[in-house]
Each structure stands twice: as structure tokens, then as C-alpha cells.
């Protein structure tokens, strides 16, 4: 996959079949759209391309209510590369771009950069200033500029009639339903951050944890205890009991939200390394315990449950 940039080097080598969107999460619905783009490209002798943005457009258009992100930019590009698409055209989105008309975007980006001959989007897709761009508008422009347009119905994923969407996945995460979110994402929800120095309370309790500092804009599940995987920069992954919350046993008033990972059967220094944390299953809600020993006993049970859920029981 080749990453093109607009403004900048944005010209494909051949005409393209194209889809457009924020593609936050690159979930199973997104992948079905991209599969259709690649199929159309193959049938018509075109290259395939995804047009997306270097930040969520809502962070510019309505920053006070912009959604938390399911993927940072690096992860989004990694996931798009897995689809087998030929190009990703990464468009810089700023206030000037937000005021651009849909017609300008089509001429400048779809036709000017990618020589689009086919465009595939969701049937309710909107873009451009005041969301004036739509499938009928694209079809009218395509008739003049020489590209076909397909508006796809959104996919439900077979769980119910609601379509798969990034918004739906964020709601599941907010409810702690990481298993259901994974079924729509096609993988466990992953967050990325750097291991920071903490107060070493976990070590004193016998469960030393990696405290992963996360960017504010990234979506995290509801406070609770989870089973999951901790991935190190060398690619190795370790089973982990994960606590996300404000440590109510030690802080009577709401403290700072912390992501703490206890790596099973691991000893070593993780400070300052880049971590990737996969949430596989919700084990329990956060709770306040009457004593440190009661918390220690529960953490021991959490580790046993984590082993069972992840299939990593000790012999």
C-alpha cells in the first residue's frame, strides 16, 4: 500500500476505484466497503484507493463534541494496509478544508489526484461544507467527469438490524461490552500509549503493573477489570489482567483514570516503552474493598479468570 498526501504528493499512477471516509476503527463494515472497491477495481482494470483524513473531521468542525477515536492515525494506516488496497490518500483536514465545497473536493481530490473512474460509498454518505455532498450529487458529477457511483447499504454484522458503525462500537465500549465491540471491529479493541512511572502500589500488593498513559482523544472502555493482551515493541504479547479506573479502594474521591496492566508470568522493566493493550473480555466492575487484603484476594481471582478466558492456564 502506498500512502499519498494532500496537499503534497497525491497522484496515483493509474486511474482508481475510490472510497471516502473517516474510517475510524477500520471495522468490519469498512472492510466490506473496501472489499467492494477492490473488486470493482479488479473488474475494471483500475487501482484501488481509500481517501481518508489525518484527523477526525469533527475535531475541527465541532471540537467540543468530537467523538473519541477508535484508532490513532498510525493504527488506522496499519489496518488499511491489511485490506490490500493499493493507495491511501491522506487528506489534511483543517478549517480551510472544512469550508471547501463538495464539488471542489471531488474535482481536486477524487479526479485531480486519483483520476477516479468508480466511487463506492455508503448510501447515506455526506461530505463537504455543510455536508452538502451526497450520493445523488456524486452521481450527477460522475456523469459529467467520467466516474460511476455505487451507494451501498450499511452492514449490520448479523447481530441485529442496526448497521455497523464507529458510533455503535464506541457505545459498546462505553458500556464495557468489549467482546461485542470486537465482533464488529473484527479484532479486540486496542489502545496504545507509553508506560509511565506510577506510585508502585501494585508492586507493594504483589501485582506490579504497567501504567499505560493514553492520549486524551482515544476511546477506552468503561471503568472495570478486563482480560486482555499486552503487546511489547518487539512484537511479543503477554496475557494481562487489566484494570481501568480510579482505584476506589485507595481514593475515596474520584481520582485520575488509570490503565494498569498486570502481565502474567513476566518479570522485567517496562518503563517508557510503547505499549499496545488489547481488551478481550470484561471480568467485573471496579469496586471499593474494605481492606488491602480483600483487594489482593480479588486480584488473585482476577488472574485465575484471565488465564481461563485467554486459554493460558498454567500446567
N, C-alpha and C positions, 0 to 999 in steps of 0.2 A: 504494500500500500504506500502510495506517495502522498505526502501532506503538502497541499498548496496553501498559499496565504493571500488574503485580500484585505487591504491593499498589499501589493508585493507580487511575488511570482505566483501567478494564478492560472496560467494557461495549460490546459491538458494537451496531450499530443494528438488525440483523436476526438471525434465527436462522442458525446456521452449520453447515457441514460442517467437521470439525476433524481434524487430525493432531497428534501429540505426539512430541517427541523432542529430543535434544541438538542434532541437525542440524549437527554439526561437519563442516565441509567443503562442505556442501550439494552432495554429489556426485551422479552420475547416478542412483544408486539412490534417493536422497532426492527427486530431481526427478520420478522416475516416481511415487512415492507422492503428491507434491503435485499432479501432473497428474491422478491419480485423484480426489483431493479436489476439485479444481476441476471435474472432470467430474460428480461426484456433486452438487456444489453447483448446477451449471447445470441438471441434470436435475430437481432437487427445488426449485428456486427459492430456494436458500439463498446466503448469502455463504460464502466460503472462508477458513479460518484455520489458521495454524500456531502451536501452543503450544511455546515453547522457553524456554531458561533464560539468565540473564545471565552464567553461568559454567558450566563443565562440572560436573555433579553430583559426579563423582568427586573433584574438587578439594576438596570438603567432606567427602564420605563416607570417602574413603581418600586423603588428600592425599599420603602418602608414595609412592603408586604411581599417581597420576593420570596419564593419557596427555597427551603434548604435543598442542597444538591445531593443527589444520589451518587454522583461520581465527580471527582475533580477532573480537570482537563486532561491530565496525563492518563488517568484510568479510562476516560471516555475514548481517547485515541487508541489505547491498547485494545479495548473491547471492539472498536470499529475495525481495527486491523484484523481481528479474529474472524470477521464476517467474510473476508476475501474480496472486499470492494477494492477497485483499482485506485481511486482517489478519495481523499477527504479534503474539501476546500474549507479552510478555517477562516471565517469572516470576523474581522474585528468589529465588535458591537459597542458603539458609544452613542452619545446624544445626537451627533450628526446622523449616524446611521438610523437611529430611531425615527428621525424625521423624513427619511427617504421614502418616496412613494413606492408602492408595489411595482409599478411599471418600470421605474428606474432600476429597481433591484433585478427584475427579470432581464432587462436589456444588458445591464452592466455585469451581472454575476452569472446568471444561467446561460445566457447566449454569449456574452463577451468573453468570459473565462473558460467555459466548458463546452461551448458550441452544442448546447443541449438539443437533442432530437427526440427525447422522450422524458417526461416528468411524471413521477409516481409519488403521490402524497395521500394522506388521509382525506376522506371525503369532506370533513369539516375543517380542513386546514385553512388558516388565515395568516397573513403576514403583511409587512409594510406598515407605513404610517396609518395609525388608527385602525389597523387590522383590515385595511380595505382590500387586500389581495385575497382571492378565494379560488376554488376550483373553476367555477364558470369564467372568472376573469383570466385565469391561466389558459383555459381552452380558447378564449377569444384571441389572446395574444399568440398562442401557439399556431392558430390558423393563419396568422399574418407572418410570424417569424419562423415557422417551419418545425414545430415540435408537437408531438402528441401528448395528451394529458390523461392519466388514469387516477381517479379518486377512489381509494379503497375504503371499504367499510372497516371499522376498527375491530380488533380481535378480542374475544372475551377470555381466551385461555381455557375454556371448558369448565371453569369453576362456577360460573353463573352468567347472567346476561350482561353484567357491567363490563365495559371494554377495559382492556389492559391499558394502563396509563401511568405515567410517573406520579401523578397526583394520588392515584389509588394506592400505589406502593408506599408513598410517604405516609398515608393514613394507616396502613397496616403496621409500618414501623412505629408510628406514634402509639399504637395500641400494643406494642410488644410482640406482634404476630410475625416474627422473623421467618418462620417456616413458610407461611403463606406468601410473604414477600419474596422469598427465594424461589417459589414456584413460578412467580410472574417475572422475576429477574432472569431466571434460568441459571442461578448460582446464588450462594449466600451473599447477603448484603455485606460489603466490605468498606471499612473506613481506614484511612491512612494518616499517620502522624508520627511524631518523634517521641521517643521515650525520655521523659523528664525526670528530674530528681524529685522525690516525694519526701514525706516525713518518716519513712521507714517503719510505719506502723505495722504493715503486713509482715515484715521480717520479724518483728517482735512477737507477732501472733503465730509465727511458724509457717506463714504462707506469703513469702516475698513476691511482690507483684511488680510488673512493668506498668508504670503510669504513662499512658499514651496521651499526649497533648494533641488536640484536634483543632483544625481551623473552624472558626465560628460558622462558616457558611455550609458545613457538611451536615447532612441529616444523620441523626443517630436514633436508635430505638428508644422506647420508653425505659425509664429507670427500672433496673431489675438485675437478676443474675442469669447468665446465659452460658451455654456450652458453645465452644467455637474453636477456631484455629488462629494461632499467632504465626504470621509469616515473617521470616527474617530476610535481610537484604541478599543473603546468599541463596535464597530460594527455598530453604528448608522450612517446613512448617511443624509446629508443635501443638498438640492438643492443649486447650486452655479453658479454665473456669474464669469467666469474665464478669466483673461487677461494674455496672454503670449506675452511678447515683451520687448521693451526697453524704454517705456514711452516717446514717441517723443514730447509730449506737453511740458515736463519739461526739456528734454535733447536734445539740438539741434544737438549734435553729438551722434553717436551710443553709447548707454550705455550698461551696462550688461543686458543680458536677464533675466527677472524675471517671475516667475509663481505666480500670485496673485489670490486668491480665495475670493470672497465676498459671505459669507454664508447668504442666505436669512433667515430672521426671526430668527436670532441667536445672542445671546449676551454671551460673555464669553472669557476666556483666552485660547488661543490655542498654545501659545509659547512652543517650544521644544517638541511638541507631534509628533508622527509618523502619517503622513497623507497619504491617498490614494486618488488620483484625477482621476475621470472618465470623459473623453471627449465625450459628446453625440452629439453636433451639433455645426457647425461653424456659428456664428452670423454675424460677419463683420471683415474686416481687421483692423489692427492698423492704427490710423490716428493722425495727429497733429492738435490740436484745437487752435483757436485764443485766447481763454481765459479759465481760470479755470472753469468759469460758464458754458461755452459751453460744456466742458468735463463733468461736473456734470449733465447737462441736458441729454447728450447722455448716461451716465451711468444709469440714471433713466430709459431710454427707453430700455437699455440692460437688466435690471432687469425684466421689463414687458415681454420682449420677452423670457427671460429664463423661467419665470413662465409658459408661454404658451407652449413652447417646451417641458418642463418636466411635464406638466399637474399638476402644483402646484399653480394654481391661487387662490388668497385669496377670501374668500366669501365677 
